[in-house]
Amino acid sequence: MAGKKQPHAGHRQRMHQRVEKYGFESLAEHEMLEYLLYFTNAQRDTNPIAHALLDRFGDLAGVLEASEEELCRVEGVGPASARLLHLLPQVSACYHASRVRDRRKLQTTEQIGQYMMDRFRGATEEKALLVCLDGSRRIVGAVWLAAGGREQVELPVRAAIAQAVRFKARSAVLAHNHPSGNILPSREDIQATAELARGMYLIGARLLDHIIVTDTEYLSMRQRSEVPDGEISPLRIFELRGPEET
């Protein structure tokens, strides 16, 4: 009906003004969700939906990490709202990747670690990234190699070496994340690092480091003396692998 006022227009206007003046981070988590849902709910009161989402998933991170199917099970959440919320972590990860892509050299462990933290930001499953560098340690290529579940991904050594050859890398950094939050390398991580270092040596390149990333920190396997330099003896690989099954 013409001239009919939206019942929540005043509240929405105050929320818009608050975000404009103080920033999105000034909102509480339920207010953040309420505000985001404005964009897919033109007239509906989104405050109860925001609270229902937090009741179901615990916190903002839990909501954004939920699948679209799970989100749609919450009363008031339609396909458009579910898609918007589900895409937000991916948009954030792409934004951070765009900020750091090819804009700096990776000269120090701190630079490498921060770069990897940016690239893995928002990741909820374990995956691996190979970053190839030229002789000046400038990025010439960055390739996602594998993705797994929340527990462990098998590091594809052969695929990593093939990508290093493709980009004519003089050196490279391997990284993978541990969504579980356990920062320490597994036996399989150490084995894959030794094998990749050997493969890089054989193509005339060097594995600079293997970085393990969690949501809050990173670990350099080189700083733990777990990235071999130069040629690796067959005995050392045998010790890491163990005997082959026959």
MARKEMAR-996047 format. One record per residue (C-alpha): x negated, y negated, z. Coordinates in Angstrom, 3 decimals. Last residue first. Example, Ala and Ser with C-alpha at 12.3 -4.5 7.8 and 13.67 -1.06 7.14 Angstrom:
2
[node [-13.670; 1.060; 7.140]]
[node [-12.300; 4.500; 7.800]]
# end
This chain:
246
[node [-56.213; 56.232; -0.400]]
[node [-55.752; 53.218; 1.845]]
[node [-58.409; 50.550; 1.574]]
[node [-60.674; 50.101; 4.595]]
[node [-60.343; 46.923; 6.663]]
[node [-59.668; 43.570; 5.068]]
[node [-61.772; 41.298; 7.236]]
[node [-64.628; 43.742; 7.721]]
[node [-64.543; 44.712; 4.043]]
[node [-64.713; 41.022; 3.081]]
[node [-67.793; 40.664; 5.283]]
[node [-69.379; 43.788; 3.812]]
[node [-68.817; 42.504; 0.263]]
[node [-70.953; 39.492; 1.187]]
[node [-69.421; 36.090; 0.854]]
[node [-71.099; 33.640; -1.493]]
[node [-71.006; 29.986; -0.636]]
[node [-69.334; 28.554; 2.454]]
[node [-66.938; 30.547; 4.633]]
[node [-63.791; 28.856; 6.004]]
[node [-63.158; 30.166; 9.533]]
[node [-65.701; 27.958; 11.306]]
[node [-62.936; 26.557; 13.563]]
[node [-63.443; 23.121; 12.001]]
[node [-63.098; 24.837; 8.649]]
[node [-59.762; 26.325; 9.741]]
[node [-58.425; 22.811; 10.177]]
[node [-55.253; 22.743; 12.286]]
[node [-52.273; 20.433; 11.864]]
[node [-49.758; 18.845; 14.195]]
[node [-46.109; 18.000; 14.899]]
[node [-43.854; 19.918; 12.509]]
[node [-46.490; 22.598; 11.995]]
[node [-49.340; 22.661; 9.485]]
[node [-52.232; 25.050; 8.866]]
[node [-55.064; 23.625; 6.767]]
[node [-57.536; 25.744; 4.818]]
[node [-60.629; 23.751; 3.973]]
[node [-63.126; 22.709; 1.349]]
[node [-62.870; 25.803; -0.837]]
[node [-65.674; 25.245; -3.300]]
[node [-65.936; 25.521; -7.067]]
[node [-68.179; 27.359; -9.522]]
[node [-65.650; 29.958; -10.630]]
[node [-67.229; 32.700; -8.461]]
[node [-67.422; 30.396; -5.440]]
[node [-63.690; 29.704; -5.670]]
[node [-63.001; 33.436; -5.633]]
[node [-65.171; 33.986; -2.552]]
[node [-63.537; 31.095; -0.712]]
[node [-60.142; 32.518; -1.710]]
[node [-60.994; 35.936; -0.284]]
[node [-62.291; 34.473; 2.969]]
[node [-59.207; 32.273; 3.365]]
[node [-56.885; 35.195; 2.612]]
[node [-58.513; 37.253; 5.372]]
[node [-58.320; 34.444; 7.910]]
[node [-54.638; 33.829; 7.140]]
[node [-53.924; 37.582; 7.331]]
[node [-55.532; 37.735; 10.785]]
[node [-53.190; 34.920; 11.788]]
[node [-54.196; 31.293; 12.075]]
[node [-53.143; 29.371; 15.218]]
[node [-50.583; 26.556; 14.947]]
[node [-47.585; 28.435; 16.353]]
[node [-44.675; 26.051; 15.694]]
[node [-42.414; 28.720; 14.175]]
[node [-42.304; 26.672; 10.960]]
[node [-45.950; 27.675; 10.341]]
[node [-47.107; 25.755; 7.289]]
[node [-49.556; 26.421; 4.507]]
[node [-52.553; 24.592; 3.169]]
[node [-55.313; 25.336; 0.687]]
[node [-57.849; 22.655; -0.171]]
[node [-59.783; 22.619; -3.421]]
[node [-63.169; 21.840; -4.910]]
[node [-64.697; 21.149; -8.312]]
[node [-61.296; 21.733; -9.866]]
[node [-60.952; 22.290; -13.598]]
[node [-57.177; 21.864; -13.174]]
[node [-56.370; 25.226; -14.776]]
[node [-59.332; 26.937; -13.116]]
[node [-58.141; 25.817; -9.671]]
[node [-54.636; 26.955; -10.611]]
[node [-55.892; 30.433; -11.498]]
[node [-57.816; 30.607; -8.210]]
[node [-54.651; 29.794; -6.267]]
[node [-52.620; 32.380; -8.189]]
[node [-55.218; 35.026; -7.371]]
[node [-55.186; 34.158; -3.662]]
[node [-51.411; 34.267; -3.237]]
[node [-50.922; 33.651; 0.524]]
[node [-48.222; 36.005; 1.777]]
[node [-45.596; 33.937; 3.551]]
[node [-44.732; 34.337; 7.231]]
[node [-41.993; 33.684; 9.800]]
[node [-39.354; 31.174; 8.698]]
[node [-38.923; 32.810; 5.310]]
[node [-41.181; 32.683; 2.299]]
[node [-42.447; 30.256; -0.285]]
[node [-45.402; 30.486; -2.601]]
[node [-47.892; 28.541; -4.672]]
[node [-46.806; 24.920; -4.546]]
[node [-49.249; 23.074; -6.791]]
[node [-51.232; 19.871; -6.349]]
[node [-53.444; 18.597; -9.154]]
[node [-56.290; 16.194; -9.906]]
[node [-56.647; 14.727; -6.416]]
[node [-59.842; 12.725; -5.975]]
[node [-62.644; 14.502; -4.165]]
[node [-65.247; 12.643; -6.219]]
[node [-66.206; 15.854; -8.052]]
[node [-62.549; 16.536; -8.830]]
[node [-59.974; 17.871; -6.401]]
[node [-57.300; 20.587; -6.473]]
[node [-54.608; 20.743; -3.774]]
[node [-53.110; 24.197; -3.207]]
[node [-49.844; 24.394; -1.277]]
[node [-48.312; 27.334; 0.590]]
[node [-44.829; 27.937; 1.980]]
[node [-43.107; 28.849; 5.247]]
[node [-39.499; 27.768; 5.516]]
[node [-38.026; 24.667; 7.167]]
[node [-40.105; 22.017; 5.413]]
[node [-39.157; 18.467; 6.471]]
[node [-42.666; 17.085; 6.150]]
[node [-44.927; 19.565; 4.371]]
[node [-46.468; 17.040; 1.968]]
[node [-46.846; 14.329; 4.608]]
[node [-48.523; 16.682; 7.089]]
[node [-50.780; 17.854; 4.247]]
[node [-51.951; 14.332; 3.489]]
[node [-52.496; 13.692; 7.188]]
[node [-54.686; 16.784; 7.492]]
[node [-56.738; 15.977; 4.403]]
[node [-57.362; 12.412; 5.539]]
[node [-58.311; 13.578; 9.045]]
[node [-60.595; 16.286; 7.670]]
[node [-62.412; 13.643; 5.671]]
[node [-62.933; 12.732; 2.027]]
[node [-59.542; 13.313; 0.441]]
[node [-59.512; 10.582; -2.165]]
[node [-56.494; 8.384; -2.475]]
[node [-53.449; 7.532; -4.524]]
[node [-52.875; 10.795; -6.412]]
[node [-49.650; 11.575; -4.553]]
[node [-49.487; 9.915; -1.131]]
[node [-46.313; 7.870; -1.369]]
[node [-44.597; 10.298; -3.752]]
[node [-45.079; 13.181; -1.323]]
[node [-43.572; 11.083; 1.475]]
[node [-40.511; 10.273; -0.622]]
[node [-40.123; 13.854; -1.829]]
[node [-40.157; 15.114; 1.771]]
[node [-37.562; 12.527; 2.830]]
[node [-35.298; 13.415; -0.103]]
[node [-35.596; 17.093; 0.832]]
[node [-34.705; 16.339; 4.455]]
[node [-31.638; 14.332; 3.261]]
[node [-30.321; 16.908; 0.792]]
[node [-28.354; 18.989; 3.315]]
[node [-26.590; 15.927; 4.715]]
[node [-25.455; 14.679; 1.306]]
[node [-24.434; 18.151; 0.073]]
[node [-22.355; 18.793; 3.186]]
[node [-20.639; 15.419; 2.863]]
[node [-19.762; 16.091; -0.775]]
[node [-18.574; 19.649; -0.065]]
[node [-16.228; 18.593; 2.749]]
[node [-16.894; 18.198; 6.472]]
[node [-13.741; 17.398; 8.467]]
[node [-13.732; 20.578; 10.530]]
[node [-17.156; 22.222; 10.564]]
[node [-17.316; 25.278; 8.296]]
[node [-18.519; 23.044; 5.460]]
[node [-21.808; 22.520; 7.298]]
[node [-22.542; 26.247; 7.360]]
[node [-21.960; 26.556; 3.612]]
[node [-24.106; 23.511; 2.920]]
[node [-26.929; 25.136; 4.859]]
[node [-28.059; 23.720; 8.190]]
[node [-31.405; 21.920; 8.429]]
[node [-29.808; 18.456; 8.529]]
[node [-27.448; 19.441; 11.349]]
[node [-30.158; 21.129; 13.407]]
[node [-32.426; 18.114; 13.014]]
[node [-29.643; 15.808; 14.220]]
[node [-29.029; 17.877; 17.350]]
[node [-27.251; 20.951; 18.671]]
[node [-25.805; 22.534; 15.518]]
[node [-22.111; 23.044; 16.388]]
[node [-21.606; 20.367; 19.062]]
[node [-23.714; 17.978; 16.989]]
[node [-21.530; 18.564; 13.933]]
[node [-18.332; 18.162; 15.958]]
[node [-19.635; 14.877; 17.375]]
[node [-20.293; 13.539; 13.878]]
[node [-16.870; 14.705; 12.675]]
[node [-15.181; 12.935; 15.599]]
[node [-16.989; 9.686; 14.675]]
[node [-16.172; 9.909; 10.964]]
[node [-12.862; 8.037; 11.089]]
[node [-11.605; 8.455; 7.521]]
[node [-11.400; 5.552; 5.109]]
[node [-14.145; 5.921; 2.490]]
[node [-15.512; 9.262; 3.620]]
[node [-18.553; 10.245; 1.544]]
[node [-20.697; 7.172; 2.210]]
[node [-19.265; 6.663; 5.696]]
[node [-20.664; 10.092; 6.591]]
[node [-24.124; 8.602; 6.975]]
[node [-22.829; 6.178; 9.626]]
[node [-21.153; 8.868; 11.737]]
[node [-24.260; 11.010; 11.448]]
[node [-26.475; 8.176; 12.652]]
[node [-23.933; 7.290; 15.340]]
[node [-24.021; 10.840; 16.707]]
[node [-27.824; 10.653; 16.800]]
[node [-27.906; 7.300; 18.598]]
[node [-28.507; 4.290; 16.379]]
[node [-31.492; 1.936; 16.593]]
[node [-33.363; 4.138; 14.094]]
[node [-31.107; 2.873; 11.304]]
[node [-32.536; -0.626; 11.642]]
[node [-31.947; -3.491; 14.070]]
[node [-30.261; -6.205; 12.001]]
[node [-28.998; -4.314; 8.948]]
[node [-28.166; -1.218; 10.988]]
[node [-26.221; -3.306; 13.508]]
[node [-24.409; -5.237; 10.787]]
[node [-23.328; -2.022; 9.061]]
[node [-22.128; -0.607; 12.395]]
[node [-20.139; -3.776; 13.119]]
[node [-18.524; -3.553; 9.685]]
[node [-17.656; 0.070; 10.287]]
[node [-15.972; -0.782; 13.584]]
[node [-13.933; -3.539; 11.972]]
[node [-12.884; -1.363; 9.034]]
[node [-11.714; 1.531; 11.235]]
[node [-7.944; 1.110; 10.804]]
[node [-8.219; 0.256; 7.082]]
[node [-5.918; -2.679; 6.504]]
[node [-2.833; -2.468; 4.326]]
[node [-2.638; -5.442; 1.959]]
[node [-1.348; -3.418; -0.945]]
[node [0.000; 0.000; 0.000]]
# end
